[in-house]
Amino acid sequence: MSKNGIPVRLISEKFTNHKPKGVIDMPRFMGFVRMEEGVGTPPQALFDAMDEYIGERASKGIFLDGGGLYGTEDAVNYVVRQGEVTRVDGPYSEAKEVVGGWAIMEYPSLDEAAEDQRSFAELHAKHWPEVTVISTLRQISTGPEAPDV
């Protein structure tokens, strides 16, 4: 519930699911990259390649939003365990991998999204081969049902 007693989910759905007439509804995906904490700053060549990659997809309406993330030293987590909420601040010595960046993208199909995610992973293989990066793609849910692609 919001402060004024109106269910937040209903307000959110009212605005996020509204599409102008004639707009084709395509599935959205979240892509993110994970790596070990503390591997350092990516090389400039990777930043340059990603700028080109993202620019091309943004001009086609595929890339909607995204960015890199700072390290976990400034992270704030709330852990819910057995009904209790506890704030836990970083850094986290037990963390093996951290999310280094994320993107929201829209594709006509899962196959096209997966193919493009592979080309994004290949940028990392080419320009930062000494770092193990896990490039993940997940479809964004529009409701309680399973993805329908």
N, CA, C and O atoms as a GROMACS GRO file, in nm:
protein
  596
    1MET      N    1   0.084  -0.118   0.000
    1MET     CA    2   0.000   0.000   0.000
    1MET      C    3   0.089   0.125   0.000
    1MET      O    4   0.196   0.126   0.060
    2SER      N    5   0.042   0.227  -0.068
    2SER     CA    6   0.113   0.353  -0.065
    2SER      C    7   0.072   0.430   0.060
    2SER      O    8  -0.014   0.387   0.136
    3LYS      N    9   0.136   0.546   0.080
    3LYS     CA   10   0.104   0.628   0.197
    3LYS      C   11  -0.041   0.672   0.200
    3LYS      O   12  -0.098   0.691   0.307
    4ASN      N   13  -0.102   0.687   0.083
    4ASN     CA   14  -0.242   0.731   0.078
    4ASN      C   15  -0.341   0.614   0.074
    4ASN      O   16  -0.460   0.634   0.048
    5GLY      N   17  -0.292   0.492   0.098
    5GLY     CA   18  -0.380   0.377   0.108
    5GLY      C   19  -0.419   0.312  -0.023
    5GLY      O   20  -0.501   0.220  -0.023
    6ILE      N   21  -0.364   0.356  -0.135
    6ILE     CA   22  -0.396   0.298  -0.266
    6ILE      C   23  -0.295   0.187  -0.295
    6ILE      O   24  -0.175   0.208  -0.277
    7PRO      N   25  -0.341   0.071  -0.339
    7PRO     CA   26  -0.246  -0.038  -0.370
    7PRO      C   27  -0.146   0.006  -0.476
    7PRO      O   28  -0.184   0.046  -0.586
    8VAL      N   29  -0.017  -0.001  -0.443
    8VAL     CA   30   0.089   0.043  -0.533
    8VAL      C   31   0.093  -0.040  -0.660
    8VAL      O   32   0.113   0.015  -0.768
    9ARG      N   33   0.076  -0.170  -0.650
    9ARG     CA   34   0.082  -0.259  -0.766
    9ARG      C   35  -0.019  -0.217  -0.872
    9ARG      O   36   0.011  -0.217  -0.991
   10LEU      N   37  -0.139  -0.181  -0.829
   10LEU     CA   38  -0.241  -0.140  -0.925
   10LEU      C   39  -0.202  -0.010  -0.994
   10LEU      O   40  -0.225   0.005  -1.114
   11ILE      N   41  -0.144   0.084  -0.920
   11ILE     CA   42  -0.101   0.210  -0.981
   11ILE      C   43   0.010   0.181  -1.081
   11ILE      O   44   0.009   0.233  -1.193
   12SER      N   45   0.108   0.099  -1.041
   12SER     CA   46   0.219   0.065  -1.128
   12SER      C   47   0.170  -0.001  -1.256
   12SER      O   48   0.212   0.037  -1.365
   13GLU      N   49   0.081  -0.099  -1.245
   13GLU     CA   50   0.029  -0.167  -1.363
   13GLU      C   51  -0.049  -0.072  -1.452
   13GLU      O   52  -0.043  -0.081  -1.574
   14LYS      N   53  -0.121   0.020  -1.390
   14LYS     CA   54  -0.201   0.116  -1.467
   14LYS      C   55  -0.112   0.195  -1.561
   14LYS      O   56  -0.150   0.220  -1.675
   15PHE      N   57   0.006   0.236  -1.514
   15PHE     CA   58   0.093   0.318  -1.596
   15PHE      C   59   0.190   0.238  -1.682
   15PHE      O   60   0.216   0.276  -1.796
   16THR      N   61   0.243   0.127  -1.630
   16THR     CA   62   0.344   0.054  -1.707
   16THR      C   63   0.283  -0.033  -1.815
   16THR      O   64   0.350  -0.061  -1.914
   17ASN      N   65   0.160  -0.077  -1.801
   17ASN     CA   66   0.100  -0.162  -1.903
   17ASN      C   67   0.023  -0.083  -2.008
   17ASN      O   68  -0.027  -0.142  -2.104
   18HIS      N   69   0.013   0.048  -1.991
   18HIS     CA   70  -0.059   0.130  -2.088
   18HIS      C   71   0.029   0.150  -2.211
   18HIS      O   72   0.141   0.200  -2.201
   19LYS      N   73  -0.021   0.112  -2.325
   19LYS     CA   74   0.051   0.129  -2.452
   19LYS      C   75  -0.036   0.212  -2.545
   19LYS      O   76  -0.156   0.190  -2.555
   20PRO      N   77   0.025   0.308  -2.614
   20PRO     CA   78  -0.052   0.383  -2.714
   20PRO      C   79  -0.106   0.289  -2.820
   20PRO      O   80  -0.045   0.186  -2.850
   21LYS      N   81  -0.218   0.324  -2.878
   21LYS     CA   82  -0.282   0.242  -2.981
   21LYS      C   83  -0.185   0.220  -3.097
   21LYS      O   84  -0.121   0.314  -3.144
   22GLY      N   85  -0.176   0.096  -3.143
   22GLY     CA   86  -0.091   0.063  -3.256
   22GLY      C   87   0.050   0.019  -3.219
   22GLY      O   88   0.126  -0.021  -3.307
   23VAL      N   89   0.087   0.026  -3.091
   23VAL     CA   90   0.220  -0.015  -3.049
   23VAL      C   91   0.224  -0.167  -3.035
   23VAL      O   92   0.136  -0.227  -2.972
   24ILE      N   93   0.326  -0.229  -3.094
   24ILE     CA   94   0.342  -0.374  -3.085
   24ILE      C   95   0.406  -0.406  -2.951
   24ILE      O   96   0.509  -0.348  -2.915
   25ASP      N   97   0.347  -0.498  -2.878
   25ASP     CA   98   0.396  -0.537  -2.748
   25ASP      C   99   0.498  -0.649  -2.764
   25ASP      O  100   0.462  -0.761  -2.800
   26MET      N  101   0.627  -0.620  -2.737
   26MET     CA  102   0.732  -0.719  -2.748
   26MET      C  103   0.783  -0.753  -2.609
   26MET      O  104   0.777  -0.670  -2.519
   27PRO      N  105   0.834  -0.875  -2.592
   27PRO     CA  106   0.888  -0.912  -2.462
   27PRO      C  107   1.012  -0.830  -2.427
   27PRO      O  108   1.094  -0.797  -2.513
   28ARG      N  109   1.023  -0.798  -2.299
   28ARG     CA  110   1.141  -0.726  -2.249
   28ARG      C  111   1.229  -0.823  -2.172
   28ARG      O  112   1.183  -0.922  -2.116
   29PHE      N  113   1.356  -0.791  -2.172
   29PHE     CA  114   1.456  -0.877  -2.109
   29PHE      C  115   1.550  -0.792  -2.026
   29PHE      O  116   1.573  -0.674  -2.054
   30MET      N  117   1.604  -0.855  -1.923
   30MET     CA  118   1.709  -0.793  -1.845
   30MET      C  119   1.836  -0.873  -1.868
   30MET      O  120   1.840  -0.994  -1.849
   31GLY      N  121   1.937  -0.803  -1.910
   31GLY     CA  122   2.068  -0.865  -1.925
   31GLY      C  123   2.158  -0.810  -1.817
   31GLY      O  124   2.151  -0.692  -1.782
   32PHE      N  125   2.243  -0.894  -1.764
   32PHE     CA  126   2.341  -0.845  -1.668
   32PHE      C  127   2.466  -0.930  -1.676
   32PHE      O  128   2.464  -1.044  -1.720
   33VAL      N  129   2.576  -0.870  -1.632
   33VAL     CA  130   2.704  -0.939  -1.629
   33VAL      C  131   2.749  -0.953  -1.485
   33VAL      O  132   2.739  -0.860  -1.404
   34ARG      N  133   2.799  -1.072  -1.455
   34ARG     CA  134   2.852  -1.100  -1.321
   34ARG      C  135   2.999  -1.135  -1.334
   34ARG      O  136   3.043  -1.192  -1.434
   35MET      N  137   3.073  -1.098  -1.231
   35MET     CA  138   3.216  -1.126  -1.227
   35MET      C  139   3.262  -1.126  -1.083
   35MET      O  140   3.186  -1.089  -0.993
   36GLU      N  141   3.384  -1.167  -1.060
   36GLU     CA  142   3.439  -1.161  -0.925
   36GLU      C  143   3.453  -1.016  -0.882
   36GLU      O  144   3.484  -0.929  -0.963
   37GLU      N  145   3.429  -0.991  -0.755
   37GLU     CA  146   3.449  -0.857  -0.698
   37GLU      C  147   3.597  -0.822  -0.705
   37GLU      O  148   3.683  -0.908  -0.683
   38GLY      N  149   3.626  -0.697  -0.735
   38GLY     CA  150   3.764  -0.649  -0.729
   38GLY      C  151   3.851  -0.682  -0.848
   38GLY      O  152   3.974  -0.679  -0.836
   39VAL      N  153   3.792  -0.714  -0.963
   39VAL     CA  154   3.874  -0.746  -1.081
   39VAL      C  155   3.930  -0.621  -1.148
   39VAL      O  156   4.011  -0.629  -1.240
   40GLY      N  157   3.886  -0.506  -1.102
   40GLY     CA  158   3.937  -0.381  -1.157
   40GLY      C  159   3.846  -0.322  -1.262
   40GLY      O  160   3.739  -0.375  -1.292
   41THR      N  161   3.890  -0.212  -1.316
   41THR     CA  162   3.814  -0.140  -1.419
   41THR      C  163   3.839  -0.206  -1.554
   41THR      O  164   3.953  -0.237  -1.588
   42PRO      N  165   3.733  -0.227  -1.631
   42PRO     CA  166   3.751  -0.284  -1.765
   42PRO      C  167   3.840  -0.194  -1.852
   42PRO      O  168   3.847  -0.074  -1.828
   43PRO      N  169   3.907  -0.252  -1.950
   43PRO     CA  170   3.991  -0.172  -2.039
   43PRO      C  171   3.908  -0.076  -2.125
   43PRO      O  172   3.790  -0.101  -2.152
   44GLN      N  173   3.970   0.032  -2.166
   44GLN     CA  174   3.902   0.132  -2.248
   44GLN      C  175   3.847   0.072  -2.377
   44GLN      O  176   3.742   0.115  -2.425
   45ALA      N  177   3.917  -0.027  -2.432
   45ALA     CA  178   3.868  -0.092  -2.556
   45ALA      C  179   3.731  -0.155  -2.535
   45ALA      O  180   3.648  -0.154  -2.626
   46LEU      N  181   3.706  -0.211  -2.416
   46LEU     CA  182   3.574  -0.270  -2.389
   46LEU      C  183   3.469  -0.160  -2.377
   46LEU      O  184   3.359  -0.173  -2.430
   47PHE      N  185   3.503  -0.051  -2.308
   47PHE     CA  186   3.409   0.061  -2.299
   47PHE      C  187   3.373   0.114  -2.438
   47PHE      O  188   3.256   0.140  -2.467
   48ASP      N  189   3.473   0.128  -2.523
   48ASP     CA  190   3.449   0.179  -2.659
   48ASP      C  191   3.360   0.083  -2.738
   48ASP      O  192   3.268   0.127  -2.807
   49ALA      N  193   3.388  -0.047  -2.729
   49ALA     CA  194   3.309  -0.147  -2.802
   49ALA      C  195   3.165  -0.150  -2.749
   49ALA      O  196   3.070  -0.162  -2.826
   50MET      N  197   3.149  -0.137  -2.617
   50MET     CA  198   3.014  -0.137  -2.560
   50MET      C  199   2.938  -0.010  -2.600
   50MET      O  200   2.818  -0.016  -2.624
   51ASP      N  201   3.006   0.103  -2.606
   51ASP     CA  202   2.941   0.226  -2.651
   51ASP      C  203   2.883   0.209  -2.791
   51ASP      O  204   2.771   0.251  -2.818
   52GLU      N  205   2.960   0.147  -2.880
   52GLU     CA  206   2.913   0.124  -3.017
   52GLU      C  207   2.796   0.024  -3.018
   52GLU      O  208   2.694   0.048  -3.082
   53TYR      N  209   2.813  -0.086  -2.945
   53TYR     CA  210   2.710  -0.190  -2.937
   53TYR      C  211   2.579  -0.133  -2.883
   53TYR      O  212   2.473  -0.154  -2.941
   54ILE      N  213   2.587  -0.061  -2.772
   54ILE     CA  214   2.468  -0.003  -2.710
   54ILE      C  215   2.406   0.104  -2.799
   54ILE      O  216   2.284   0.112  -2.812
   55GLY      N  217   2.489   0.187  -2.861
   55GLY     CA  218   2.440   0.291  -2.950
   55GLY      C  219   2.359   0.236  -3.066
   55GLY      O  220   2.254   0.290  -3.101
   56GLU      N  221   2.409   0.127  -3.126
   56GLU     CA  222   2.338   0.063  -3.237
   56GLU      C  223   2.201   0.011  -3.191
   56GLU      O  224   2.101   0.029  -3.260
   57ARG      N  225   2.198  -0.052  -3.075
   57ARG     CA  226   2.072  -0.109  -3.026
   57ARG      C  227   1.977  -0.002  -2.975
   57ARG      O  228   1.855  -0.017  -2.986
   58ALA      N  229   2.029   0.104  -2.920
   58ALA     CA  230   1.943   0.215  -2.875
   58ALA      C  231   1.876   0.280  -2.995
   58ALA      O  232   1.758   0.316  -2.988
   59SER      N  233   1.949   0.296  -3.106
   59SER     CA  234   1.891   0.358  -3.226
   59SER      C  235   1.782   0.271  -3.288
   59SER      O  236   1.693   0.322  -3.357
   60LYS      N  237   1.788   0.139  -3.264
   60LYS     CA  238   1.686   0.047  -3.315
   60LYS      C  239   1.571   0.027  -3.216
   60LYS      O  240   1.475  -0.044  -3.248
   61GLY      N  241   1.580   0.087  -3.098
   61GLY     CA  242   1.476   0.071  -2.997
   61GLY      C  243   1.487  -0.057  -2.917
   61GLY      O  244   1.393  -0.093  -2.846
   62ILE      N  245   1.600  -0.127  -2.927
   62ILE     CA  246   1.621  -0.252  -2.854
   62ILE      C  247   1.669  -0.223  -2.712
   62ILE      O  248   1.613  -0.274  -2.615
   63PHE      N  249   1.773  -0.142  -2.702
   63PHE     CA  250   1.829  -0.106  -2.572
   63PHE      C  251   1.744   0.006  -2.513
   63PHE      O  252   1.732   0.114  -2.572
   64LEU      N  253   1.684  -0.020  -2.397
   64LEU     CA  254   1.596   0.077  -2.334
   64LEU      C  255   1.662   0.152  -2.220
   64LEU      O  256   1.639   0.272  -2.203
   65ASP      N  257   1.744   0.083  -2.142
   65ASP     CA  258   1.812   0.146  -2.029
   65ASP      C  259   1.918   0.050  -1.979
   65ASP      O  260   1.910  -0.070  -2.004
   66GLY      N  261   2.017   0.101  -1.909
   66GLY     CA  262   2.119   0.014  -1.853
   66GLY      C  263   2.236   0.094  -1.800
   66GLY      O  264   2.239   0.217  -1.812
   67GLY      N  265   2.331   0.024  -1.743
   67GLY     CA  266   2.450   0.090  -1.693
   67GLY      C  267   2.535  -0.003  -1.610
   67GLY      O  268   2.499  -0.118  -1.584
   68GLY      N  269   2.650   0.050  -1.569
   68GLY     CA  270   2.740  -0.024  -1.481
   68GLY      C  271   2.705   0.003  -1.336
   68GLY      O  272   2.633   0.097  -1.305
   69LEU      N  273   2.757  -0.082  -1.248
   69LEU     CA  274   2.732  -0.068  -1.106
   69LEU      C  275   2.864  -0.052  -1.031
   69LEU      O  276   2.966  -0.110  -1.068
   70TYR      N  277   2.860   0.028  -0.926
   70TYR     CA  278   2.976   0.041  -0.838
   70TYR      C  279   2.992  -0.088  -0.759
   70TYR      O  280   2.903  -0.173  -0.758
   71GLY      N  281   3.105  -0.102  -0.692
   71GLY     CA  282   3.132  -0.221  -0.611
   71GLY      C  283   3.041  -0.230  -0.489
   71GLY      O  284   2.966  -0.138  -0.459
   72THR      N  285   3.050  -0.342  -0.421
   72THR     CA  286   2.961  -0.368  -0.308
   72THR      C  287   2.998  -0.290  -0.182
   72THR      O  288   2.926  -0.295  -0.083
   73GLU      N  289   3.110  -0.219  -0.184
   73GLU     CA  290   3.148  -0.143  -0.064
   73GLU      C  291   3.043  -0.038  -0.028
   73GLU      O  292   3.034   0.002   0.088
   74ASP      N  293   2.965   0.007  -0.124
   74ASP     CA  294   2.859   0.106  -0.098
   74ASP      C  295   2.719   0.043  -0.101
   74ASP      O  296   2.619   0.114  -0.092
   75ALA      N  297   2.713  -0.088  -0.115
   75ALA     CA  298   2.583  -0.155  -0.126
   75ALA      C  299   2.510  -0.158   0.008
   75ALA      O  300   2.572  -0.162   0.114
   76VAL      N  301   2.380  -0.156   0.000
   76VAL     CA  302   2.295  -0.172   0.118
   76VAL      C  303   2.199  -0.287   0.089
   76VAL      O  304   2.130  -0.287  -0.013
   77ASN      N  305   2.196  -0.382   0.177
   77ASN     CA  306   2.106  -0.496   0.164
   77ASN      C  307   2.018  -0.506   0.287
   77ASN      O  308   2.061  -0.475   0.398
   78TYR      N  309   1.896  -0.548   0.265
   78TYR     CA  310   1.806  -0.582   0.374
   78TYR      C  311   1.778  -0.730   0.363
   78TYR      O  312   1.726  -0.777   0.262
   79VAL      N  313   1.813  -0.803   0.465
   79VAL     CA  314   1.791  -0.947   0.469
   79VAL      C  315   1.664  -0.973   0.548
   79VAL      O  316   1.649  -0.927   0.661
   80VAL      N  317   1.572  -1.048   0.487
   80VAL     CA  318   1.450  -1.089   0.556
   80VAL      C  319   1.466  -1.236   0.590
   80VAL      O  320   1.476  -1.321   0.501
   81ARG      N  321   1.469  -1.266   0.718
   81ARG     CA  322   1.488  -1.403   0.764
   81ARG      C  323   1.392  -1.430   0.879
   81ARG      O  324   1.397  -1.364   0.983
   82GLN      N  325   1.304  -1.526   0.859
   82GLN     CA  326   1.206  -1.566   0.961
   82GLN      C  327   1.125  -1.445   1.010
   82GLN      O  328   1.101  -1.428   1.130
   83GLY      N  329   1.083  -1.362   0.915
   83GLY     CA  330   0.998  -1.249   0.947
   83GLY      C  331   1.069  -1.127   1.002
   83GLY      O  332   1.004  -1.027   1.031
   84GLU      N  333   1.200  -1.133   1.018
   84GLU     CA  334   1.278  -1.021   1.071
   84GLU      C  335   1.357  -0.956   0.957
   84GLU      O  336   1.409  -1.025   0.870
   85VAL      N  337   1.365  -0.823   0.958
   85VAL     CA  338   1.439  -0.748   0.858
   85VAL      C  339   1.565  -0.692   0.922
   85VAL      O  340   1.560  -0.626   1.025
   86THR      N  341   1.679  -0.720   0.859
   86THR     CA  342   1.807  -0.673   0.910
   86THR      C  343   1.882  -0.604   0.797
   86THR      O  344   1.889  -0.656   0.686
   87ARG      N  345   1.939  -0.487   0.825
   87ARG     CA  346   2.021  -0.418   0.726
   87ARG      C  347   2.163  -0.471   0.734
   87ARG      O  348   2.221  -0.483   0.842
   88VAL      N  349   2.219  -0.503   0.617
   88VAL     CA  350   2.355  -0.554   0.608
   88VAL      C  351   2.427  -0.471   0.503
   88VAL      O  352   2.391  -0.475   0.385
   89ASP      N  353   2.528  -0.396   0.543
   89ASP     CA  354   2.604  -0.313   0.450
   89ASP      C  355   2.727  -0.388   0.399
   89ASP      O  356   2.782  -0.474   0.468
   90GLY      N  357   2.771  -0.352   0.277
   90GLY     CA  358   2.888  -0.415   0.217
   90GLY      C  359   3.016  -0.356   0.272
   90GLY      O  360   3.010  -0.265   0.354
   91PRO      N  361   3.132  -0.404   0.228
   91PRO     CA  362   3.150  -0.512   0.131
   91PRO      C  363   3.122  -0.649   0.192
   91PRO      O  364   3.112  -0.663   0.314
   92TYR      N  365   3.111  -0.748   0.106
   92TYR     CA  366   3.072  -0.881   0.149
   92TYR      C  367   3.182  -0.980   0.116
   92TYR      O  368   3.199  -1.018   0.001
   93SER      N  369   3.254  -1.022   0.216
   93SER     CA  370   3.366  -1.113   0.193
   93SER      C  371   3.320  -1.248   0.138
   93SER      O  372   3.397  -1.316   0.070
   94GLU      N  373   3.195  -1.286   0.166
   94GLU     CA  374   3.145  -1.415   0.118
   94GLU      C  375   3.099  -1.411  -0.028
   94GLU      O  376   3.072  -1.515  -0.087
   95ALA      N  377   3.090  -1.292  -0.086
   95ALA     CA  378   3.042  -1.281  -0.223
   95ALA      C  379   3.148  -1.336  -0.320
   95ALA      O  380   3.264  -1.294  -0.317
   96LYS      N  381   3.106  -1.428  -0.404
   96LYS     CA  382   3.197  -1.483  -0.503
   96LYS      C  383   3.185  -1.407  -0.634
   96LYS      O  384   3.284  -1.385  -0.704
   97GLU      N  385   3.063  -1.366  -0.666
   97GLU     CA  386   3.038  -1.291  -0.789
   97GLU      C  387   2.951  -1.171  -0.756
   97GLU      O  388   2.871  -1.174  -0.663
   98VAL      N  389   2.967  -1.066  -0.833
   98VAL     CA  390   2.882  -0.949  -0.818
   98VAL      C  391   2.831  -0.909  -0.955
   98VAL      O  392   2.894  -0.939  -1.057
   99VAL      N  393   2.718  -0.843  -0.959
   99VAL     CA  394   2.665  -0.789  -1.084
   99VAL      C  395   2.743  -0.662  -1.115
   99VAL      O  396   2.749  -0.570  -1.034
  100GLY      N  397   2.803  -0.659  -1.232
  100GLY     CA  398   2.883  -0.543  -1.272
  100GLY      C  399   2.808  -0.446  -1.360
  100GLY      O  400   2.844  -0.328  -1.366
  101GLY      N  401   2.703  -0.491  -1.427
  101GLY     CA  402   2.625  -0.404  -1.514
  101GLY      C  403   2.494  -0.470  -1.551
  101GLY      O  404   2.478  -0.591  -1.535
  102TRP      N  405   2.402  -0.389  -1.601
  102TRP     CA  406   2.268  -0.439  -1.633
  102TRP      C  407   2.213  -0.363  -1.753
  102TRP      O  408   2.261  -0.255  -1.787
  103ALA      N  409   2.112  -0.421  -1.816
  103ALA     CA  410   2.045  -0.356  -1.928
  103ALA      C  411   1.902  -0.407  -1.939
  103ALA      O  412   1.874  -0.524  -1.911
  104ILE      N  413   1.812  -0.319  -1.979
  104ILE     CA  414   1.675  -0.356  -2.012
  104ILE      C  415   1.662  -0.343  -2.164
  104ILE      O  416   1.689  -0.238  -2.221
  105MET      N  417   1.620  -0.452  -2.227
  105MET     CA  418   1.613  -0.456  -2.372
  105MET      C  419   1.480  -0.515  -2.416
  105MET      O  420   1.414  -0.585  -2.340
  106GLU      N  421   1.444  -0.486  -2.538
  106GLU     CA  422   1.317  -0.535  -2.593
  106GLU      C  423   1.346  -0.600  -2.728
  106GLU      O  424   1.404  -0.537  -2.817
  107TYR      N  425   1.305  -0.725  -2.742
  107TYR     CA  426   1.327  -0.801  -2.865
  107TYR      C  427   1.197  -0.867  -2.909
  107TYR      O  428   1.108  -0.889  -2.827
  108PRO      N  429   1.185  -0.898  -3.037
  108PRO     CA  430   1.066  -0.968  -3.084
  108PRO      C  431   1.053  -1.111  -3.031
  108PRO      O  432   0.942  -1.163  -3.019
  109SER      N  433   1.168  -1.176  -2.997
  109SER     CA  434   1.161  -1.315  -2.952
  109SER      C  435   1.278  -1.346  -2.860
  109SER      O  436   1.378  -1.274  -2.856
  110LEU      N  437   1.263  -1.454  -2.787
  110LEU     CA  438   1.370  -1.502  -2.699
  110LEU      C  439   1.492  -1.541  -2.781
  110LEU      O  440   1.605  -1.516  -2.740
  111ASP      N  441   1.471  -1.604  -2.896
  111ASP     CA  442   1.584  -1.644  -2.980
  111ASP      C  443   1.669  -1.525  -3.022
  111ASP      O  444   1.792  -1.531  -3.017
  112GLU      N  445   1.604  -1.416  -3.063
  112GLU     CA  446   1.679  -1.296  -3.103
  112GLU      C  447   1.750  -1.234  -2.984
  112GLU      O  448   1.863  -1.186  -2.996
  113ALA      N  449   1.684  -1.235  -2.869
  113ALA     CA  450   1.747  -1.181  -2.747
  113ALA      C  451   1.870  -1.264  -2.710
  113ALA      O  452   1.975  -1.208  -2.677
  114ALA      N  453   1.857  -1.395  -2.714
  114ALA     CA  454   1.968  -1.483  -2.677
  114ALA      C  455   2.086  -1.468  -2.773
  114ALA      O  456   2.201  -1.468  -2.731
  115GLU      N  457   2.055  -1.456  -2.901
  115GLU     CA  458   2.161  -1.438  -3.001
  115GLU      C  459   2.236  -1.307  -2.977
  115GLU      O  460   2.358  -1.303  -2.987
  116ASP      N  461   2.163  -1.203  -2.947
  116ASP     CA  462   2.226  -1.073  -2.923
  116ASP      C  463   2.304  -1.073  -2.791
  116ASP      O  464   2.408  -1.008  -2.781
  117GLN      N  465   2.254  -1.144  -2.690
  117GLN     CA  466   2.327  -1.153  -2.563
  117GLN      C  467   2.461  -1.223  -2.584
  117GLN      O  468   2.560  -1.189  -2.519
  118ARG      N  469   2.462  -1.319  -2.674
  118ARG     CA  470   2.590  -1.386  -2.705
  118ARG      C  471   2.689  -1.288  -2.765
  118ARG      O  472   2.807  -1.289  -2.729
  119SER      N  473   2.643  -1.202  -2.855
  119SER     CA  474   2.736  -1.104  -2.915
  119SER      C  475   2.786  -1.006  -2.809
  119SER      O  476   2.899  -0.957  -2.818
  120PHE      N  477   2.704  -0.975  -2.708
  120PHE     CA  478   2.748  -0.890  -2.597
  120PHE      C  479   2.856  -0.962  -2.516
  120PHE      O  480   2.956  -0.901  -2.478
  121ALA      N  481   2.836  -1.091  -2.490
  121ALA     CA  482   2.936  -1.169  -2.418
  121ALA      C  483   3.067  -1.176  -2.497
  121ALA      O  484   3.176  -1.174  -2.439
  122GLU      N  485   3.056  -1.185  -2.630
  122GLU     CA  486   3.176  -1.191  -2.714
  122GLU      C  487   3.258  -1.063  -2.706
  122GLU      O  488   3.380  -1.068  -2.721
  123LEU      N  489   3.193  -0.949  -2.682
  123LEU     CA  490   3.269  -0.824  -2.661
  123LEU      C  491   3.362  -0.838  -2.541
  123LEU      O  492   3.477  -0.796  -2.546
  124HIS      N  493   3.311  -0.897  -2.436
  124HIS     CA  494   3.393  -0.917  -2.316
  124HIS      C  495   3.506  -1.016  -2.342
  124HIS      O  496   3.618  -0.995  -2.296
  125ALA      N  497   3.476  -1.123  -2.415
  125ALA     CA  498   3.579  -1.223  -2.448
  125ALA      C  499   3.691  -1.160  -2.530
  125ALA      O  500   3.809  -1.192  -2.510
  126LYS      N  501   3.656  -1.072  -2.619
  126LYS     CA  502   3.755  -1.009  -2.707
  126LYS      C  503   3.835  -0.902  -2.636
  126LYS      O  504   3.957  -0.895  -2.651
  127HIS      N  505   3.768  -0.817  -2.557
  127HIS     CA  506   3.835  -0.699  -2.502
  127HIS      C  507   3.877  -0.710  -2.356
  127HIS      O  508   3.948  -0.623  -2.306
  128TRP      N  509   3.834  -0.818  -2.286
  128TRP     CA  510   3.873  -0.837  -2.146
  128TRP      C  511   3.886  -0.987  -2.118
  128TRP      O  512   3.823  -1.038  -2.026
  129PRO      N  513   3.967  -1.057  -2.198
  129PRO     CA  514   3.972  -1.203  -2.190
  129PRO      C  515   4.027  -1.259  -2.059
  129PRO      O  516   4.000  -1.374  -2.026
  130GLU      N  517   4.102  -1.181  -1.986
  130GLU     CA  518   4.162  -1.231  -1.862
  130GLU      C  519   4.063  -1.239  -1.745
  130GLU      O  520   4.097  -1.292  -1.640
  131VAL      N  521   3.941  -1.186  -1.764
  131VAL     CA  522   3.841  -1.187  -1.658
  131VAL      C  523   3.727  -1.281  -1.697
  131VAL      O  524   3.678  -1.278  -1.810
  132THR      N  525   3.686  -1.366  -1.603
  132THR     CA  526   3.570  -1.452  -1.624
  132THR      C  527   3.444  -1.370  -1.602
  132THR      O  528   3.423  -1.316  -1.493
  133VAL      N  529   3.362  -1.362  -1.703
  133VAL     CA  530   3.237  -1.285  -1.698
  133VAL      C  531   3.122  -1.379  -1.732
  133VAL      O  532   3.130  -1.457  -1.827
  134ILE      N  533   3.017  -1.372  -1.653
  134ILE     CA  534   2.896  -1.449  -1.682
  134ILE      C  535   2.792  -1.350  -1.732
  134ILE      O  536   2.750  -1.261  -1.659
  135SER      N  537   2.752  -1.366  -1.855
  135SER     CA  538   2.655  -1.277  -1.918
  135SER      C  539   2.519  -1.348  -1.918
  135SER      O  540   2.502  -1.451  -1.983
  136THR      N  541   2.423  -1.291  -1.846
  136THR     CA  542   2.293  -1.356  -1.824
  136THR      C  543   2.181  -1.275  -1.888
  136THR      O  544   2.185  -1.152  -1.891
  137LEU      N  545   2.082  -1.345  -1.938
  137LEU     CA  546   1.964  -1.282  -1.997
  137LEU      C  547   1.841  -1.348  -1.936
  137LEU      O  548   1.830  -1.470  -1.933
  138ARG      N  549   1.748  -1.266  -1.887
  138ARG     CA  550   1.623  -1.319  -1.832
  138ARG      C  551   1.507  -1.235  -1.882
  138ARG      O  552   1.516  -1.113  -1.892
  139GLN      N  553   1.397  -1.304  -1.914
  139GLN     CA  554   1.279  -1.232  -1.958
  139GLN      C  555   1.212  -1.166  -1.839
  139GLN      O  556   1.206  -1.223  -1.730
  140ILE      N  557   1.162  -1.045  -1.859
  140ILE     CA  558   1.093  -0.971  -1.754
  140ILE      C  559   0.947  -1.013  -1.753
  140ILE      O  560   0.880  -1.014  -1.857
  141SER      N  561   0.899  -1.049  -1.637
  141SER     CA  562   0.761  -1.092  -1.621
  141SER      C  563   0.667  -0.973  -1.629
  141SER      O  564   0.698  -0.864  -1.580
  142THR      N  565   0.553  -0.995  -1.692
  142THR     CA  566   0.450  -0.891  -1.696
  142THR      C  567   0.334  -0.927  -1.606
  142THR      O  568   0.233  -0.857  -1.603
  143GLY      N  569   0.348  -1.033  -1.532
  143GLY     CA  570   0.242  -1.077  -1.442
  143GLY      C  571   0.277  -1.206  -1.374
  143GLY      O  572   0.393  -1.249  -1.380
  144PRO      N  573   0.183  -1.267  -1.310
  144PRO     CA  574   0.214  -1.389  -1.235
  144PRO      C  575   0.235  -1.513  -1.322
  144PRO      O  576   0.284  -1.614  -1.272
  145GLU      N  577   0.200  -1.507  -1.447
  145GLU     CA  578   0.212  -1.625  -1.533
  145GLU      C  579   0.356  -1.644  -1.578
  145GLU      O  580   0.439  -1.556  -1.562
  146ALA      N  581   0.383  -1.760  -1.632
  146ALA     CA  582   0.515  -1.792  -1.684
  146ALA      C  583   0.539  -1.716  -1.814
  146ALA      O  584   0.443  -1.675  -1.880
  147PRO      N  585   0.667  -1.695  -1.853
  147PRO     CA  586   0.694  -1.623  -1.979
  147PRO      C  587   0.632  -1.694  -2.098
  147PRO      O  588   0.625  -1.816  -2.103
  148ASP      N  589   0.586  -1.616  -2.193
  148ASP     CA  590   0.523  -1.669  -2.313
  148ASP      C  591   0.595  -1.612  -2.433
  148ASP      O  592   0.557  -1.507  -2.485
  149VAL      N  593   0.698  -1.679  -2.477
  149VAL     CA  594   0.777  -1.631  -2.591
  149VAL      C  595   0.774  -1.733  -2.702
  149VAL      O  596   0.834  -1.711  -2.807
   0.00000   0.00000   0.00000
